[in-house]
Amino acid sequence: MAQVAKRFGIGVASVMRWIKTPDPKTTRNKPATKINMEMLAQDIKNYPDAYQYERAKRLGVSKQGINHALKRLGVTYKKKPVSPQSQRKRAAYLPAKN
């Protein structure tokens, strides 16, 4: 094992892990089905400063599900720089549709 690791410039633990599980891990090849993306986009427009746990509660899904769905939508959060830090509000930005 040590010779193989040295030859390929990797750790012995990596070699052991690859021997233990030779098949690559599978990935999800289908979109999430519970979150309605149109409803999520509308929720972002209606409540741009809402927390993710609030969105999850309104849509009846998990916080992690909301996080992944926001990434798929390309939503980013920016602080408004013109106000003092104590009064800053966050705004959600949806990417422009082509």
C-alpha positions in Angstrom: 0.0 0.0 0.0 2.8 2.4 0.9 4.6 1.8 -2.4 1.4 2.5 -4.4 0.7 5.6 -2.4 4.3 6.8 -2.9 4.2 6.0 -6.6 1.1 8.1 -7.2 1.9 10.8 -4.7 -1.1 10.2 -2.5 -1.7 9.2 1.1 -2.0 5.6 2.3 -5.4 6.3 3.7 -6.6 7.2 0.2 -5.4 3.9 -1.2 -7.1 2.0 1.6 -10.4 3.9 1.0 -10.3 3.2 -2.7 -9.7 -0.5 -2.1 -12.6 -0.6 0.4 -15.0 1.1 -2.0 -13.9 0.6 -5.6 -17.1 1.9 -7.2 -17.5 5.7 -7.4 -20.3 7.2 -5.3 -23.5 7.8 -7.2 -25.0 11.3 -7.5 -28.6 12.4 -7.7 -29.6 12.5 -11.4 -33.0 14.1 -10.9 -34.2 17.4 -9.5 -35.8 17.8 -6.1 -39.5 17.2 -6.4 -41.0 18.7 -3.3 -40.0 22.4 -3.7 -42.0 24.3 -6.3 -39.4 26.6 -7.9 -42.0 29.1 -9.1 -43.5 29.4 -5.6 -40.0 29.8 -4.2 -39.2 32.6 -6.7 -42.5 34.3 -5.8 -41.7 34.0 -2.1 -38.3 35.7 -2.8 -40.0 38.5 -4.5 -42.6 38.9 -1.8 -40.2 38.6 1.1 -36.7 39.6 -0.1 -35.3 39.9 3.5 -36.7 36.7 4.9 -34.5 34.1 6.5 -34.2 30.6 4.9 -35.9 28.9 7.8 -38.9 31.3 7.3 -39.1 30.3 3.7 -38.8 26.6 4.6 -41.7 27.0 7.1 -43.9 28.8 4.5 -43.2 26.2 1.8 -43.3 23.2 4.1 -39.8 21.9 3.3 -36.5 21.6 5.1 -34.0 24.5 5.6 -31.4 22.5 3.7 -33.8 22.0 0.8 -34.4 25.7 0.6 -30.6 26.3 0.6 -30.1 23.9 -2.3 -33.1 25.3 -4.2 -31.7 28.9 -3.8 -28.4 27.7 -5.3 -30.2 26.1 -8.2 -32.1 29.4 -8.8 -28.8 31.4 -8.6 -30.1 33.6 -5.8 -27.5 35.7 -3.9 -27.9 37.9 -0.9 -26.3 41.3 -0.8 -26.2 43.9 2.0 -27.2 47.5 1.1 -24.0 49.4 1.6 -25.5 52.9 2.0 -27.0 52.5 5.5 -25.2 52.2 8.8 -24.2 48.6 9.7 -26.8 48.4 12.5 -29.6 49.2 10.0 -28.4 47.2 7.0 -31.0 45.0 5.3 -30.4 42.1 3.1 -31.9 41.9 -0.4 -32.3 38.8 -2.4 -31.4 39.0 -6.1 -32.7 36.6 -8.7 -30.6 36.2 -11.8 -32.0 37.8 -15.0 -33.9 35.5 -17.3 -32.4 35.2 -20.8 
